[in-house]
Protein backbone atom coordinates (compact mmCIF):
# COMPACT_ATOMS: atom_id res chain seq x y z
CA UNK A 1 0.00 0.00 0.00
CA UNK A 2 1.00 3.65 -0.32
CA UNK A 3 1.95 4.26 3.36
CA UNK A 4 4.28 1.25 3.21
CA UNK A 5 5.89 2.62 0.07
CA UNK A 6 6.44 6.07 1.58
CA UNK A 7 7.55 4.96 5.04
CA UNK A 8 11.24 4.26 4.19
CA UNK A 9 11.54 7.51 2.25
CA UNK A 10 9.99 9.55 5.04
CA UNK A 11 12.26 7.84 7.58
CA UNK A 12 15.35 8.69 5.55
CA UNK A 13 14.22 12.32 5.19
CA UNK A 14 13.50 12.49 8.92
CA UNK A 15 17.04 11.27 9.64
CA UNK A 16 18.45 13.97 7.38
CA UNK A 17 16.23 16.52 9.13
CA UNK A 18 17.66 15.54 12.52
CA UNK A 19 21.21 15.86 11.19
CA UNK A 20 20.43 19.26 9.67
CA UNK A 21 18.94 20.52 12.92
CA UNK A 22 22.01 19.42 14.87
CA UNK A 23 24.33 21.08 12.37
CA UNK A 24 22.30 24.30 12.56
CA UNK A 25 21.87 24.57 16.33
CA UNK A 26 24.78 22.67 17.89
CA UNK A 27 27.62 22.83 15.39
CA UNK A 28 26.67 26.10 13.63
CA UNK A 29 27.70 24.52 10.33
CA UNK A 30 25.11 26.26 8.18
CA UNK A 31 26.40 25.13 4.80
CA UNK A 32 26.29 21.47 5.85
CA UNK A 33 22.80 21.98 7.27
CA UNK A 34 21.59 23.32 3.91
CA UNK A 35 23.12 20.29 2.16
CA UNK A 36 21.26 17.89 4.47
CA UNK A 37 18.01 19.78 3.88
CA UNK A 38 18.46 19.63 0.13
CA UNK A 39 19.19 15.90 0.26
CA UNK A 40 16.08 15.31 2.36
CA UNK A 41 13.82 17.37 0.09
CA UNK A 42 15.21 15.67 -3.02
CA UNK A 43 14.49 12.26 -1.51
CA UNK A 44 10.84 13.21 -0.92
CA UNK A 45 10.30 14.49 -4.45
CA UNK A 46 8.48 17.61 -5.67
CA UNK A 47 5.10 18.73 -4.42
CA UNK A 48 2.22 18.28 -6.82
CA UNK A 49 -1.37 19.38 -6.73
CA UNK A 50 -2.57 16.20 -8.49
CA UNK A 51 -0.83 13.43 -6.59
CA UNK A 52 -1.53 13.33 -2.83
CA UNK A 53 1.45 13.34 -0.48
CA UNK A 54 1.34 11.53 2.86
CA UNK A 55 0.97 13.91 5.78
CA UNK A 56 4.10 12.65 7.49
CA UNK A 57 6.23 13.26 4.41
CA UNK A 58 4.72 16.73 3.92
CA UNK A 59 5.54 17.65 7.51
CA UNK A 60 9.12 16.42 7.18
CA UNK A 61 9.57 18.35 3.96
CA UNK A 62 8.15 21.52 5.53
CA UNK A 63 10.52 21.13 8.50
CA UNK A 64 13.47 20.59 6.17
CA UNK A 65 12.61 23.85 4.37
CA UNK A 66 12.28 25.71 7.67
CA UNK A 67 15.73 24.56 8.80
CA UNK A 68 17.16 25.38 5.37
CA UNK A 69 15.69 28.90 5.44
CA UNK A 70 17.21 29.55 8.86
CA UNK A 71 20.62 28.24 7.71
CA UNK A 72 20.58 30.40 4.58
CA UNK A 73 19.64 33.43 6.66
CA UNK A 74 22.50 32.75 9.06
CA UNK A 75 24.91 32.78 6.09
CA UNK A 76 23.40 36.08 4.89
CA UNK A 77 22.08 34.33 1.80
CA UNK A 78 18.52 35.48 2.36
CA UNK A 79 18.20 36.58 -1.28
CA UNK A 80 18.26 32.90 -2.26
CA UNK A 81 15.57 31.79 0.17
CA UNK A 82 12.47 32.18 -2.01
CA UNK A 83 13.99 30.60 -5.11
CA UNK A 84 15.48 27.83 -2.95
CA UNK A 85 12.06 26.98 -1.48
CA UNK A 86 10.21 27.19 -4.79
CA UNK A 87 12.51 24.62 -6.38
CA UNK A 88 10.87 22.05 -4.09
CA UNK A 89 7.27 23.39 -4.25
CA UNK A 90 7.39 24.91 -7.77
CA UNK A 91 4.44 27.32 -7.32
CA UNK A 92 3.62 29.71 -4.45
CA UNK A 93 0.17 28.18 -3.95
CA UNK A 94 1.76 24.91 -2.74
CA UNK A 95 3.91 26.50 -0.06
CA UNK A 96 3.09 25.26 3.46
CA UNK A 97 1.71 27.97 5.77
CA UNK A 98 4.74 27.74 8.06
CA UNK A 99 7.16 28.24 5.16
CA UNK A 100 5.16 31.18 3.80
CA UNK A 101 5.04 32.77 7.25
CA UNK A 102 8.80 32.44 7.69
CA UNK A 103 9.47 33.93 4.24
CA UNK A 104 7.19 36.93 4.89
CA UNK A 105 8.89 37.66 8.21
CA UNK A 106 12.38 37.18 6.78
CA UNK A 107 11.96 39.59 3.86
CA UNK A 108 10.21 42.07 6.12
CA UNK A 109 13.13 42.04 8.56
CA UNK A 110 15.65 42.68 5.80
CA UNK A 111 13.51 45.58 4.47
CA UNK A 112 12.63 43.80 1.21
CA UNK A 113 8.87 43.18 1.54
CA UNK A 114 8.29 43.55 -2.20
CA UNK A 115 9.83 40.12 -2.74
CA UNK A 116 6.76 38.49 -1.17
CA UNK A 117 4.19 40.75 -2.82
CA UNK A 118 3.23 38.46 -5.71
CA UNK A 119 4.00 35.23 -3.88
CA UNK A 120 1.82 36.07 -0.89
CA UNK A 121 -0.98 37.37 -3.09
CA UNK A 122 -1.00 34.20 -5.19
CA UNK A 123 -1.10 32.02 -2.09
CA UNK A 124 -3.96 33.99 -0.52
CA UNK A 125 -6.04 33.93 -3.73
CA UNK A 126 -5.89 30.15 -3.98
CA UNK A 127 -9.24 28.61 -3.07
CA UNK A 128 -7.76 25.53 -1.41
CA UNK A 129 -5.62 27.67 0.87
CA UNK A 130 -8.65 29.64 2.03
CA UNK A 131 -9.91 26.51 3.78
CA UNK A 132 -6.76 26.19 5.88
CA UNK A 133 -6.99 27.20 9.56
CA UNK A 134 -3.84 29.36 9.18
CA UNK A 135 -5.37 31.43 6.39
CA UNK A 136 -6.62 34.37 8.50
CA UNK A 137 -3.36 34.71 10.45
CA UNK A 138 -1.31 34.60 7.23
CA UNK A 139 -3.55 37.19 5.60
CA UNK A 140 -3.05 39.51 8.56
CA UNK A 141 0.71 38.85 8.50
CA UNK A 142 0.86 39.59 4.78
CA UNK A 143 -1.17 42.74 5.34
CA UNK A 144 1.04 44.11 8.12
CA UNK A 145 4.47 43.09 6.82
CA UNK A 146 4.10 43.31 3.05
CA UNK A 147 1.21 45.49 1.83
CA UNK A 148 1.30 48.30 4.37
CA UNK A 149 5.10 48.83 4.33
CA UNK A 150 4.84 49.15 0.54
CA UNK A 151 1.97 51.65 0.72
CA UNK A 152 -0.53 49.29 -0.97
CA UNK A 153 -3.48 50.60 1.02
CA UNK A 154 -6.18 50.05 -1.59
CA UNK A 155 -5.10 46.45 -2.14
CA UNK A 156 -4.98 45.88 1.63
CA UNK A 157 -8.49 47.28 2.13
CA UNK A 158 -9.86 45.22 -0.76
CA UNK A 159 -8.23 42.08 0.61
CA UNK A 160 -9.72 42.60 4.08
CA UNK A 161 -13.22 43.37 2.79
CA UNK A 162 -13.23 40.34 0.48
CA UNK A 163 -12.04 37.94 3.18
CA UNK A 164 -14.93 35.85 4.51
CA UNK A 165 -13.06 34.30 7.43
CA UNK A 166 -12.88 37.53 9.40
CA UNK A 167 -15.56 38.44 11.85
CA UNK A 168 -17.02 41.92 11.77
CA UNK A 169 -15.00 43.22 14.72
CA UNK A 170 -11.75 41.78 13.38
CA UNK A 171 -12.44 43.22 9.96
CA UNK A 172 -13.10 46.69 11.38
CA UNK A 173 -9.95 46.50 13.47
CA UNK A 174 -7.86 45.69 10.40
CA UNK A 175 -9.51 48.46 8.40
CA UNK A 176 -8.67 50.86 11.23
CA UNK A 177 -5.05 49.67 11.14
CA UNK A 178 -4.94 50.33 7.41
CA UNK A 179 -6.33 53.85 7.85
CA UNK A 180 -3.87 54.63 10.64
CA UNK A 181 -0.96 53.35 8.57
CA UNK A 182 -2.07 55.48 5.64
CA UNK A 183 -2.14 58.59 7.84
CA UNK A 184 1.39 57.86 9.11
CA UNK A 185 2.52 57.33 5.53
CA UNK A 186 1.09 60.73 4.49
CA UNK A 187 2.79 62.43 7.45
CA UNK A 188 6.15 60.91 6.54
CA UNK A 189 5.72 62.03 2.95
CA UNK A 190 5.05 65.60 4.13
CA UNK A 191 8.09 65.51 6.40
CA UNK A 192 10.30 64.23 3.59
CA UNK A 193 8.97 66.88 1.22
CA UNK A 194 9.62 69.64 3.76
CA UNK A 195 13.12 68.33 4.42
CA UNK A 196 13.87 68.22 0.69
CA UNK A 197 12.63 71.80 0.28
CA UNK A 198 14.86 72.98 3.13
CA UNK A 199 17.80 71.11 1.63
CA UNK A 200 17.16 72.66 -1.79
CA UNK A 201 16.94 76.13 -0.25
CA UNK A 202 20.18 75.61 1.64
CA UNK A 203 21.86 74.38 -1.53
CA UNK A 204 20.69 77.42 -3.47
CA UNK A 205 21.96 79.73 -0.72
CA UNK A 206 25.32 77.97 -0.69
CA UNK A 207 25.58 78.11 -4.48
CA UNK A 208 24.70 81.81 -4.39
CA UNK A 209 27.45 82.52 -1.87
CA UNK A 210 29.96 80.48 -3.87
CA UNK A 211 28.93 82.25 -7.07
CA UNK A 212 29.39 85.66 -5.44
CA UNK A 213 32.86 84.71 -4.17
CA UNK A 214 33.78 83.33 -7.57
CA UNK A 215 32.61 86.52 -9.27
CA UNK A 216 34.70 88.62 -6.85
CA UNK A 217 37.77 86.50 -7.50
CA UNK A 218 37.32 86.71 -11.27
CA UNK A 219 36.98 90.50 -11.07
CA UNK A 220 40.16 90.77 -9.00
CA UNK A 221 41.99 88.47 -11.40
CA UNK A 222 40.83 90.51 -14.37
CA UNK A 223 42.16 93.72 -12.80
CA UNK A 224 45.46 92.05 -11.93
CA UNK A 225 45.92 90.78 -15.47
CA UNK A 226 45.18 94.22 -16.89
CA UNK A 227 47.75 95.79 -14.54
CA UNK A 228 50.36 93.17 -15.43
CA UNK A 229 49.72 93.52 -19.16
CA UNK A 230 50.14 97.30 -19.02
CA UNK A 231 53.35 96.88 -17.00
CA UNK A 232 54.97 94.24 -19.24
CA UNK A 233 53.82 95.74 -22.49
CA UNK A 234 57.07 97.75 -22.78
CA UNK A 235 59.31 94.66 -22.38
CA UNK A 236 61.10 93.32 -25.47
CA UNK A 237 58.86 90.29 -26.06
CA UNK A 238 60.57 89.09 -29.21
CA UNK A 239 64.00 88.93 -27.60
CA UNK A 240 62.71 87.21 -24.47
CA UNK A 241 60.79 84.62 -26.51
CA UNK A 242 63.81 84.01 -28.69
CA UNK A 243 66.02 83.58 -25.65
CA UNK A 244 63.56 81.12 -24.15
CA UNK A 245 63.48 79.14 -27.39
CA UNK A 246 67.27 79.01 -27.56
CA UNK A 247 67.38 77.90 -23.94
CA UNK A 248 65.00 75.06 -24.83
CA UNK A 249 67.28 74.04 -27.71
CA UNK A 250 70.40 74.09 -25.55
CA UNK A 251 69.00 72.30 -22.51
CA UNK A 252 66.59 69.87 -24.10
CA UNK A 253 67.73 69.24 -27.66
CA UNK A 254 71.52 69.90 -27.38
CA UNK A 255 74.27 68.60 -25.18
CA UNK A 256 75.78 71.51 -23.23
CA UNK A 257 79.03 69.55 -22.82
CA UNK A 258 79.49 69.18 -26.57
CA UNK A 259 81.89 71.66 -28.28
CA UNK A 260 79.32 72.28 -31.01
CA UNK A 261 76.96 73.72 -28.41
CA UNK A 262 79.31 76.47 -27.26
CA UNK A 263 78.41 79.00 -30.02
CA UNK A 264 74.72 78.63 -29.20
CA UNK A 265 75.39 79.12 -25.49
CA UNK A 266 77.50 82.20 -26.22
CA UNK A 267 74.73 83.71 -28.39
CA UNK A 268 72.17 82.94 -25.70
CA UNK A 269 74.22 84.76 -23.05
CA UNK A 270 74.65 87.76 -25.33
CA UNK A 271 70.91 87.81 -26.05
CA UNK A 272 70.00 87.74 -22.37
CA UNK A 273 72.45 90.62 -21.70
CA UNK A 274 70.84 92.69 -24.43
CA UNK A 275 67.32 91.94 -23.12
CA UNK A 276 68.33 92.82 -19.55
CA UNK A 277 69.95 96.05 -20.71
CA UNK A 278 66.82 96.95 -22.68
CA UNK A 279 64.60 96.33 -19.67
CA UNK A 280 66.87 98.18 -17.26
CA UNK A 281 67.47 101.14 -19.55
CA UNK A 282 65.84 104.49 -18.73
CA UNK A 283 63.72 104.25 -21.87
CA UNK A 284 61.73 101.34 -20.45
CA UNK A 285 61.38 102.73 -16.99
CA UNK A 286 58.21 104.42 -15.89
CA UNK A 287 58.43 108.23 -16.11
CA UNK A 288 58.80 110.05 -12.82
CA UNK A 289 56.10 112.60 -12.14
CA UNK A 290 57.25 116.01 -10.94
TAQUI-V413879 format. One record per residue. N is the residue number from 0. RES is the residue in one small letter. SS is DSSP state (a for helix, b for strand, c for the rest). PHI is phi as a letter, one per 20 degrees, with the letter a starting at -180 (999 if undefined). Layout:
n=N res=RES ss=SS phi=PHI
n=N res=RES ss=SS phi=PHI
//
This chain:
n=0 res=x ss=c phi=999
n=1 res=x ss=a phi=f
n=2 res=x ss=a phi=g
n=3 res=x ss=a phi=f
n=4 res=x ss=a phi=f
n=5 res=x ss=a phi=e
n=6 res=x ss=a phi=g
n=7 res=x ss=a phi=f
n=8 res=x ss=a phi=f
n=9 res=x ss=a phi=f
n=10 res=x ss=a phi=f
n=11 res=x ss=a phi=f
n=12 res=x ss=a phi=f
n=13 res=x ss=a phi=f
n=14 res=x ss=a phi=f
n=15 res=x ss=a phi=f
n=16 res=x ss=a phi=f
n=17 res=x ss=a phi=f
n=18 res=x ss=a phi=f
n=19 res=x ss=a phi=f
n=20 res=x ss=a phi=f
n=21 res=x ss=a phi=f
n=22 res=x ss=a phi=f
n=23 res=x ss=a phi=f
n=24 res=x ss=a phi=e
n=25 res=x ss=c phi=e
n=26 res=x ss=c phi=e
n=27 res=x ss=c phi=l
n=28 res=x ss=c phi=e
n=29 res=x ss=a phi=f
n=30 res=x ss=a phi=f
n=31 res=x ss=a phi=f
n=32 res=x ss=a phi=f
n=33 res=x ss=a phi=f
n=34 res=x ss=a phi=f
n=35 res=x ss=a phi=f
n=36 res=x ss=a phi=f
n=37 res=x ss=a phi=f
n=38 res=x ss=a phi=f
n=39 res=x ss=a phi=f
n=40 res=x ss=a phi=f
n=41 res=x ss=a phi=f
n=42 res=x ss=a phi=f
n=43 res=x ss=a phi=e
n=44 res=x ss=c phi=n
n=45 res=x ss=c phi=f
n=46 res=x ss=c phi=f
n=47 res=x ss=c phi=b
n=48 res=x ss=c phi=e
n=49 res=x ss=c phi=e
n=50 res=x ss=c phi=e
n=51 res=x ss=c phi=f
n=52 res=x ss=c phi=d
n=53 res=x ss=c phi=g
n=54 res=x ss=a phi=f
n=55 res=x ss=a phi=f
n=56 res=x ss=a phi=f
n=57 res=x ss=a phi=f
n=58 res=x ss=a phi=f
n=59 res=x ss=a phi=f
n=60 res=x ss=a phi=f
n=61 res=x ss=a phi=f
n=62 res=x ss=a phi=f
n=63 res=x ss=a phi=f
n=64 res=x ss=a phi=f
n=65 res=x ss=a phi=f
n=66 res=x ss=a phi=f
n=67 res=x ss=a phi=f
n=68 res=x ss=a phi=f
n=69 res=x ss=a phi=f
n=70 res=x ss=a phi=f
n=71 res=x ss=a phi=f
n=72 res=x ss=a phi=f
n=73 res=x ss=a phi=f
n=74 res=x ss=c phi=e
n=75 res=x ss=c phi=m
n=76 res=x ss=c phi=d
n=77 res=x ss=a phi=f
n=78 res=x ss=a phi=f
n=79 res=x ss=a phi=e
n=80 res=x ss=a phi=f
n=81 res=x ss=a phi=f
n=82 res=x ss=a phi=f
n=83 res=x ss=a phi=f
n=84 res=x ss=a phi=f
n=85 res=x ss=a phi=f
n=86 res=x ss=a phi=f
n=87 res=x ss=a phi=d
n=88 res=x ss=a phi=d
n=89 res=x ss=c phi=m
n=90 res=x ss=c phi=c
n=91 res=x ss=a phi=f
n=92 res=x ss=a phi=f
n=93 res=x ss=a phi=e
n=94 res=x ss=c phi=f
n=95 res=x ss=c phi=f
n=96 res=x ss=a phi=g
n=97 res=x ss=a phi=f
n=98 res=x ss=a phi=f
n=99 res=x ss=a phi=f
n=100 res=x ss=a phi=f
n=101 res=x ss=a phi=f
n=102 res=x ss=a phi=f
n=103 res=x ss=a phi=f
n=104 res=x ss=a phi=f
n=105 res=x ss=a phi=f
n=106 res=x ss=a phi=f
n=107 res=x ss=a phi=f
n=108 res=x ss=a phi=f
n=109 res=x ss=c phi=e
n=110 res=x ss=c phi=m
n=111 res=x ss=c phi=c
n=112 res=x ss=a phi=f
n=113 res=x ss=a phi=f
n=114 res=x ss=a phi=f
n=115 res=x ss=a phi=e
n=116 res=x ss=a phi=f
n=117 res=x ss=a phi=f
n=118 res=x ss=a phi=f
n=119 res=x ss=a phi=f
n=120 res=x ss=a phi=f
n=121 res=x ss=a phi=f
n=122 res=x ss=a phi=f
n=123 res=x ss=a phi=f
n=124 res=x ss=a phi=e
n=125 res=x ss=c phi=f
n=126 res=x ss=c phi=f
n=127 res=x ss=c phi=f
n=128 res=x ss=a phi=f
n=129 res=x ss=a phi=f
n=130 res=x ss=a phi=e
n=131 res=x ss=c phi=f
n=132 res=x ss=c phi=f
n=133 res=x ss=c phi=e
n=134 res=x ss=a phi=f
n=135 res=x ss=a phi=f
n=136 res=x ss=a phi=f
n=137 res=x ss=a phi=f
n=138 res=x ss=a phi=f
n=139 res=x ss=a phi=f
n=140 res=x ss=a phi=f
n=141 res=x ss=a phi=f
n=142 res=x ss=a phi=f
n=143 res=x ss=a phi=f
n=144 res=x ss=a phi=d
n=145 res=x ss=a phi=c
n=146 res=x ss=a phi=f
n=147 res=x ss=c phi=f
n=148 res=x ss=c phi=f
n=149 res=x ss=c phi=e
n=150 res=x ss=c phi=m
n=151 res=x ss=c phi=e
n=152 res=x ss=a phi=f
n=153 res=x ss=a phi=f
n=154 res=x ss=a phi=f
n=155 res=x ss=a phi=f
n=156 res=x ss=a phi=f
n=157 res=x ss=a phi=f
n=158 res=x ss=a phi=f
n=159 res=x ss=a phi=f
n=160 res=x ss=a phi=f
n=161 res=x ss=a phi=e
n=162 res=x ss=c phi=e
n=163 res=x ss=c phi=e
n=164 res=x ss=c phi=e
n=165 res=x ss=c phi=e
n=166 res=x ss=c phi=f
n=167 res=x ss=a phi=f
n=168 res=x ss=a phi=f
n=169 res=x ss=a phi=f
n=170 res=x ss=a phi=f
n=171 res=x ss=a phi=f
n=172 res=x ss=a phi=f
n=173 res=x ss=a phi=f
n=174 res=x ss=a phi=f
n=175 res=x ss=a phi=f
n=176 res=x ss=a phi=f
n=177 res=x ss=a phi=f
n=178 res=x ss=a phi=f
n=179 res=x ss=a phi=f
n=180 res=x ss=a phi=f
n=181 res=x ss=a phi=f
n=182 res=x ss=a phi=f
n=183 res=x ss=a phi=f
n=184 res=x ss=a phi=f
n=185 res=x ss=a phi=f
n=186 res=x ss=a phi=f
n=187 res=x ss=a phi=f
n=188 res=x ss=a phi=f
n=189 res=x ss=a phi=f
n=190 res=x ss=a phi=f
n=191 res=x ss=a phi=f
n=192 res=x ss=a phi=f
n=193 res=x ss=a phi=f
n=194 res=x ss=a phi=f
n=195 res=x ss=a phi=f
n=196 res=x ss=a phi=f
n=197 res=x ss=a phi=f
n=198 res=x ss=a phi=f
n=199 res=x ss=a phi=f
n=200 res=x ss=a phi=f
n=201 res=x ss=a phi=f
n=202 res=x ss=a phi=f
n=203 res=x ss=a phi=f
n=204 res=x ss=a phi=f
n=205 res=x ss=a phi=f
n=206 res=x ss=a phi=f
n=207 res=x ss=a phi=f
n=208 res=x ss=a phi=f
n=209 res=x ss=a phi=f
n=210 res=x ss=a phi=f
n=211 res=x ss=a phi=f
n=212 res=x ss=a phi=f
n=213 res=x ss=a phi=f
n=214 res=x ss=a phi=f
n=215 res=x ss=a phi=f
n=216 res=x ss=a phi=f
n=217 res=x ss=a phi=f
n=218 res=x ss=a phi=f
n=219 res=x ss=a phi=f
n=220 res=x ss=a phi=f
n=221 res=x ss=a phi=f
n=222 res=x ss=a phi=f
n=223 res=x ss=a phi=f
n=224 res=x ss=a phi=f
n=225 res=x ss=a phi=f
n=226 res=x ss=a phi=f
n=227 res=x ss=a phi=f
n=228 res=x ss=a phi=f
n=229 res=x ss=a phi=f
n=230 res=x ss=a phi=f
n=231 res=x ss=a phi=e
n=232 res=x ss=c phi=f
n=233 res=x ss=c phi=e
n=234 res=x ss=c phi=f
n=235 res=x ss=c phi=f
n=236 res=x ss=a phi=f
n=237 res=x ss=a phi=f
n=238 res=x ss=a phi=f
n=239 res=x ss=a phi=f
n=240 res=x ss=a phi=f
n=241 res=x ss=a phi=f
n=242 res=x ss=a phi=f
n=243 res=x ss=a phi=f
n=244 res=x ss=a phi=f
n=245 res=x ss=a phi=f
n=246 res=x ss=a phi=f
n=247 res=x ss=a phi=f
n=248 res=x ss=a phi=f
n=249 res=x ss=a phi=f
n=250 res=x ss=a phi=f
n=251 res=x ss=a phi=e
n=252 res=x ss=a phi=e
n=253 res=x ss=c phi=d
n=254 res=x ss=c phi=e
n=255 res=x ss=c phi=f
n=256 res=x ss=c phi=e
n=257 res=x ss=c phi=f
n=258 res=x ss=a phi=f
n=259 res=x ss=a phi=f
n=260 res=x ss=a phi=e
n=261 res=x ss=a phi=f
n=262 res=x ss=a phi=f
n=263 res=x ss=a phi=f
n=264 res=x ss=a phi=f
n=265 res=x ss=a phi=f
n=266 res=x ss=a phi=f
n=267 res=x ss=a phi=f
n=268 res=x ss=a phi=f
n=269 res=x ss=a phi=f
n=270 res=x ss=a phi=f
n=271 res=x ss=a phi=f
n=272 res=x ss=a phi=f
n=273 res=x ss=a phi=f
n=274 res=x ss=a phi=f
n=275 res=x ss=a phi=f
n=276 res=x ss=a phi=f
n=277 res=x ss=a phi=f
n=278 res=x ss=a phi=f
n=279 res=x ss=a phi=e
n=280 res=x ss=c phi=f
n=281 res=x ss=a phi=f
n=282 res=x ss=a phi=f
n=283 res=x ss=a phi=e
n=284 res=x ss=c phi=e
n=285 res=x ss=c phi=f
n=286 res=x ss=c phi=f
n=287 res=x ss=c phi=e
n=288 res=x ss=c phi=f
n=289 res=x ss=c phi=f
//
